[in-house]
Amino acid sequence: MATFLWTGWPLSVGLGGQFRWNRQFLHRVEEKLESDHGKSIRDCVDFYAGTSTGSIIALALATTRLSMSAISDLYDFNTAAKIFKENEGWFEIDGINAPKFEAEGKKSTLEENLGDATLNSAVLDNKHVLAVTYAIEKRKPVVIKSTDPTNLGLKSCDVADASSAAPTYFPTREIEIPAGGDDYWLVDGGVIANNPTMCAIVEAKKVWSVPLSEIRVLSIGTGFLTKKINGPQSKKWGGIQWMSKGHIMDLLSDERIVAYQAKEIIDQGKYIRVNASLKPQPGLPNAPDDAMDDVSRTNIKRLKELGDFWFQQYGNPAVGLLLDTYSGPSLDRIDHETGKPT
């Protein structure tokens, strides 16, 4: 029986305080699994897949022994300050003619927590994992995966660093694939595969030869934006306006079509998509700021509250899906008017 855990890239956000809530949600799920059933997420999941933020969680779960609690606490206020250390180069306008943040804080944090784990560590536990990146000089998506023998020697911390190298925020990351092979200059996989659920389904079917009827999918997002874009004004926009006002990266990386595809091909009741808009709604009076680099104590608290809100709405179905005891309908994102999953 193949089961998947997917955690993804926040629309327009990338790595940052914004991904605290999917960690909080999974932490609450694991607490319930342990207290009520004596199991962990690792006991229930066979294949992990992630993009950007999600790649960090997926790789941590698949290739290390970090608890979900430790993963949830990975980005506290002090660590966030380390990761989001602004670039201080001379004559550099952060985010315009230089990355907004330095590379070292994120890189060292991933190294300290993921250690020397490699993708082969997942295979040794009879699991599989994939992370999505994009090779800019080769102009092609690169899915780094434990189902590819040439990828097994790659270090988890390096793969996570590459998959979360959000353009304009963090520098491009160089990785040799395979180790000692060609240089790949990689950026955040969210630019082409915000939601890697279909990648996971394809790889699982290939490696285990399982029918779709045996696949269960728990797909965890990181929120989506609802701010209106001015249609009439857009007729006059050039490149700068599309970046600053049109948020073109949001449009290019919208994940809803993948969520639709996955929900339609997976059997009813075997697919749950955890996600919600980043705005106040019933059950969530104080939505977190959608700015990537808002790592204030107040916003981190609100991110945690969003994870708790998600657990209230999806917790029991998600636990049931992981245990293969869920008998309800497939679930999609929360309707912001009702505060309930659709």
Salt bridges, closest charged atoms under 4 A:
GLU31 OE2 - HIS27 NE2 3.46
GLU31 OE1 - ARG28 NE 3.78
ASP36 OD2 - LYS32 NZ 2.89
ASP73 OD1 - ARG20 NH2 3.88
GLU88 OE2 - LYS85 NZ 3.68
GLU111 OE2 - LYS107 NZ 2.70
GLU112 OE2 - LYS82 NZ 3.04
ASP116 OD1 - LYS155 NZ 3.37
ASP125 OD2 - ARG65 NH1 3.22
GLU137 OE2 - LYS138 NZ 3.97
ASP158 OD1 - ARG173 NH2 2.96
ASP161 OD1 - LYS106 NZ 2.42
ASP161 OD2 - ARG173 NH1 2.65
GLU203 OE2 - LYS145 NZ 2.92
GLU203 OE2 - LYS206 NZ 3.31
ASP254 OD2 - ARG256 NH2 2.57
GLU255 OE1 - ARG273 NH2 2.79
GLU255 OE2 - ARG333 NH2 2.51
ASP290 OD2 - LYS227 NZ 3.49
ASP293 OD2 - LYS100 NZ 2.37
GLU305 OE2 - LYS301 NZ 2.54
ASP308 OD1 - ARG28 NH1 2.95
ASP324 OD1 - ARG216 NE 3.54
